[in-house]
Amino acid sequence: MFDQQKIKEIRSRPNRSPNGKERKDGFVTSSGLPVERVYTPAHIPDQDYFRDLGLPGEFPFTRGVHSTGYRGRLWTMRMFSGFGSAEESNARYKFLLGHGETGLSVAFDFPTLSGYDTDDPLARGEFGKCGVAVSSLADMEILFDGIPVDKITTSMTINGPAPVIWAMYIAAAEKRGIPMGKLGGTIQNDILKEYTAQNSYIFPPRPSMRLIADTMEFGGKNLPSWNTISISGYHIREAGATAVQELAFTLADGLAYVEAGIERGLKVDDFAPRLSFFFAAHNDLFEEIAKFRAARRIWAREMKGRFGAGERSQWLRFHTQTGGCTLTAQQPENNIVRTTLQALAAVLGGTQSLHTNSMDEALALPSDKAVRIALRTQQIIAYESGVANTVDPLAGSFFVETMTNQMESGARDYFKQIGERGGVLRCVELGYFQQEIANSAYRYQQAMDNKEQVVVGVNDYAMEEPVSIPILKMDEAGERRHLERLNRVRRERHQREVARKLEALERAAHGEVNLMPYILDSVRAYATLGEVCGVLRGVFGEYKAPVLV
């Protein structure tokens, strides 16, 4: 793309700063990649436009999977939300939709994430604290009451019990006369990153991969507009990974899911187009933009070269959430600025969907005011900044293209290490991913402690002042209502029918058939989340994490 004689001339020409002094000895990205003072074509001398960039909508999709970008359609503004009871969360969803949100994103509480009913002794004290509690189909019916689920898309951050929660969503829609084929949305369903980072797993890796293949197969046949897995780098990043590690481990997990689908006997182009991704956006603006661009290019090249997949399967479509772990309890208004920068990085990187965190989330679940500001942040970027008017506006920047190449190179180095250790599942069993992330988190904490990494309001520019922003207060009666409903469901359902459905599920789990129809039958009969997961626990067992030394 460049005249090599000119490249030689650029390299031979010294470039000195006016005073010869800089603020510190060296500059690096948040991942530790060196940042030079100035970038020129000499940093990307072998860049081939069509091989490495291409036009938007063309292989290798570095510049985006759609030719028109946001000129054709803005990203989906999807605020992650859910707390307390189904009634409280339903009211929040209607509030968000009324203020311009274009898709829902559901947070579940930890008992739900772990496959327990709210009244289980292991769930005590955790009701509604990090999301909404869903113990049965009755809760799901209330959660989406009055919401047009056939006209909006719903993303659900659920993993270990994802097939069960998805079945409840399908069954709740059916009771309203909405067939499953009309539903659109995403279940996260990414169990590999649970073992690596978030730790809300239930079953061991191999039966968990079976359940994921079941959802991919079932969705491909019955829910053509549903993404049956969202491969998540967000939680990997939240656990302390660098941007390079987030990119590498997320895409490696995605490729492992493709292999699992093929092993099931599915054709790659029958299920891969419904795979989606979920990344974090942190404060290092250009590194984040480069990460998103590199992700598209790597995925396209791997899908085409490794699996012979068609163009639609080569598309990496992704949702982005701004960095929860970057938020500070100190001076929480500063989080509005952090979130704005992170959202801008996601948009400049070409995200299809975006959640912006609220300023108070380091203190509590977000208040109505805070979540409205977070949503307005997206709307101002979309309608007032001008960045959505052209596709991939930073393409050709010597810095951004160099950083994109470095991100791809770093990810491929990790691919090699993963392969040498026996693949993704073996790396999970060995604790390799967990150790790499822990080491990165430790290095970042050291940098903060030494003030090599400044966090405004925390280790520099700190102030002693009381928090002055409003904090959300949950309805204390919500848990009582939820438990009363759960007990009523157990009393009023057809007990023999529930027992028959759960027995059929248990027999099927001992075999090799797709379990989704059996799970659906069980939740339609109002078997609870804990009952369904309990049957599967009895067949598959529970995962125990390796001890890292």
Helices and strands as residue ranges (DSSP letters): H 4-12, G 41-43, I 49-53, G 69-71, E 76-81, H 86-98, E 103-106, H 110-113, G 121-123, H 137-143, E 153-156, H 162-175, G 180-182, E 184-187, H 191-193, I 194-198, H 205-222, E 226-227, E 229-232, H 234-238, H 243-263, H 268-271, G 272-274, E 275-281, H 285-307, H 311-314, E 318-322, G 324-326, H 334-348, E 353-355, H 368-384, H 398-420, H 424-430, H 432-449, H 478-492, H 495-510, H 516-524, H 529-540
